[in-house]
């Protein structure tokens, strides 16, 4: 093959840095070595890639520019292939699927995902909703590698899991809502006359749990967190909602926390981290941000 990855990279560096010497410094070799590689490629292809004039920077010819533009597409793909091969050799997985649940996708977890991306820059991180993937099962290609969601009663056979947090619920309304104007603690009777934004029943929220969080006969049921959060900010109703997900809105005074006189035992929901035993180094690194392995 006359056009090799090495030759394309040398050509790209010369074109972008403006000289053989600058390309040599970038590549850690001499300017003459770079010039020799380019010259050999020109001889083998029987074309002139760079016009060379003494005292001036080498410039791409028409043919050279066409080759350079193609190299911009080809070289990154070749480099990605090489990095992937190196990752496999080092035992580092190339992709990690993390299934999350809207009501437990805390800002602190987002920070850990950001740190995962920084620690493993070549890792493809695939975030999915936990309700849209198959249960975590060993050797199931459709399963997530890691799941962060409310704990379920059923066992996850063949998987590791730990309780890593608690989902605590409190009452919130927009500042424009009538309940926000009432001074002092609210009674359960105060809530009855207002619409409540309530979580729909799903794989995690059983009918018993949903009913235990109902404080008004007038309910707007939401299956997704973005629906509930948007309606809450609009002032249409009050919500019993995880405070950890509203810290930013509280800071900006977009919502306020209601004080009530009847919530002696607040509803809490254990948050479980479960993972496949076949995780590679990147997956295990992420898990260790939550638990001590």
N, C-alpha and C positions, 0 to 999 in steps of 0.2 A: 504494500500500500504506500503510495507516494505522499499522501496527506495524512500525517499522524497527529495524535493529540498534542504531542510535544511541539511540533512545528506550528500548529494553530495557536498554541499558547504564546510562543515566542513572537509570532506575528502580531497577536493581539496586544501584547505588552509594548512592542515597538510603536505600534500605531497610536496607542493611548498615552504613552509616556513621552513620545516625541524624539527618542534617540536610542541607539543601540546600547550606549553606556547606561542610561537610566533603566532600560529593560534588564541589562545584566545585573545591576544592583538589586533590582526587584527579585530576580531569579537566583541571585547568589552566585553568578558566574561572571566571566569577563565579557566585555563588549565584543571582542573579536570572536568569542564562542557563539554569541547570539548572531552576529553577522554571518558566520559560517553556516549556521543552521538555516537562516533565511536564504542565503545564496544557494545552498544545496537544494532547497525546495524549488527555487526558481529554475535551476538547471534541470531538475528531474521533470518539472511540469512544462518547461520551455515557455515560461512567461516571466514578465517583470512585475514584481509585487510592489516594490518601493522604488521611486525615483530618488537617486542619490546625487546631490550637488555639494561639492566641498564647501564647508562653512555654513551649510543650511541643514535644517532638520529633514530626515527622510520623510517623503510624503507618499501616500498610497496612490498607485495608478488606478485606472478604471477597473482593471481585473482584480487588483489588490483590494480595492474597496468592496467589490462584490464578495470576495472571499472573506473579508473581515466581517461583513454583515452576517454572513452565514455562520462564521465562527462564534458570533455573539449568541447564537442559538445552540450550536453544537457543543461548545466547550462547557457551559454550565451543566448540561446533561451528562457529559462524560465525567465531570468532577463529582456529580451526584452519584453516579454509578460506582465510582471509586470509593467515595465515602461510605456508601451503603455496604460495599464488600468489606471494607475495613471494620464497619460496625458489626457485621455478622461474625467476622473473625474474632472480634473482641467480646462477642456474646451479647451485644447491645441490640435490643429489638428496634426495628425501624418504625413501628407504629404502636400506639397505645390508645385503646378505646376506654374512655372513662364515662360511665353512666351516672348522671346526677338527677336529682329531684328538685323541682323548682322551689319548693318550700324549705329546702335544706341547703340551697346553694349560697352559702354565706360568703361575704366578702373575704373572710380569712381563707376560705378554700380557693377562691379565685387567685389570691396572692400565692398560694402554694402551687397552683397550676402555672402561674407566671414564672415562678422560680424553677419549676420543672423544665419549662421551655428554655430558660437561660442556661440551666445545667446541661441540657442535652439539645443543643441547637439544631441537630439534624433529625431529631425525632418528630414524626408526624403525630400530633395529638388530635384524636377524634373524640369530640364531646357529643354525647347523645342524651336524650331524655330517657330516664330509666324505664318509663312506661312503653317505650317504643322498641325495646330490645328484648331478646330472649333472656330467660333467667341465666345467671352465671352457671355454666356447666363445664366441667373439664372436657377439653377437646371439642367444644362446640364452636365452630367458626363464626356463628352469628352472635355469640355472647360477648358481653363487655369484659374487659380485663379487670376493671376495678369498678365498684359501685359505691356511691355515697348516697344514702337514702334512709328514711325512717326504718327502724327495725321492724321486721315482720315476725309473726309467731312461727311460721314454718322454718324448718332447718334448711340451710344451704349445704347440701351434701358435698363432701370433698373440697370444701372451700375454707379458707381462713377468714375470720371476721373478728372485729372488736367494736365495742361501743366507744365512740370518740367524742360525742357531744350530746347536748340536750336541746330539743326544740321547745322553747318556752313561748307561750301565747299570751298576748295582752290586747287591750282594747285601744283602737285608734279611730280618729275621724279627721277630716280636713278642717282647717280653722273656720271655714264658712258654714259648717254643719251646725244645726241647732243644739246638738249635745255639747258642742264646744263652748257654748255660752253659759251653761249651767255651772254655778259655783259649787265648790265642795265635791264630796264623793257622790257618785251616782248609785242609785239602787237598781235592782233588776227590773223594777217597774218602769224606771225612766227609759229603758231600752225598748220596751214593748211597742211603743208607738212609732218606731223608726225602722227603716229598711236595714237588714243586715246582709253584708256581703259574705258569703259562706263557701267554703271549699266543697266541691262535688265529691261524691263517693268515687273511689277508685281502688286500684290494687292495694294501696297503702292505707287510705282513709276508709275504714269500714263504716257501715251505717251507724253502728254504735258510737264510734268516735265523732262522726259528723254531727250526730244528734246531741252529743254531750257538749258540743260547741255552739249550739243554737240558743240564742237569747232573744229572738224575736219571731213572731209568726209570719212576718213579712220578709221573705228571703229572696235574694238574687244569688243563684248558684253559679259558681265559676269553676271551670275545669282546669284553667291555667292561671298561673300566678300573675302574668302580665295583665290578664283581664281584671282580676281582683284589684291589683295595685292601681290600674288606671281608673277604675270606678271609684276607688277610695279617694284618690287625689281629686277627683271631680266633685266630691262632696255629696254623692248620691246616697251614701249610707255609711254605717259604721262597720268595722271589721275586727274580728278576733284574729290576730296576725302575729307571726314571729317578729319580735322586736329587732333581731339581728339584721333583718332584711330592710328595715326602715331607718336605720341609724342616719343615713345620709339625708333622707327626707325630713327627719326630726331636726337635724342640724340646720337645714334650710327653712325650717318652719312651714314645710308643706303639709305636714300632718302633726297632730298633737296626741299625746297619750292620755287616755281617760283614766281617772281614778275611780274605783268602784268599792263599795262597802260589803260585797258578798263573795268575793273571790278569795276565800281563805286558803284553798289549795289550788294553785294554778295548774292548768293543764300542761303537762310536759310529755315529750315524745322522744325516746332515745334515738340518736342518729348512729347508724351502723356503717362501718367501712368493711366491705367484703372484697376479697381479691382471689384471683386464680393462683394456685401453687406453682404454675409454670411461668410466672412473671420473670422478665429479664432484669438486668441491672437498673434500667430507667424506672420500671414499674416499682421495683423494690425501694428505690430511692424515694419515690413519691409516697409510698406507704409509710416509710420511716419518718416522714414529716408529721405523721399523725400518731404513730405508735412505736414503741421500742421493740424492735425485733431481736 
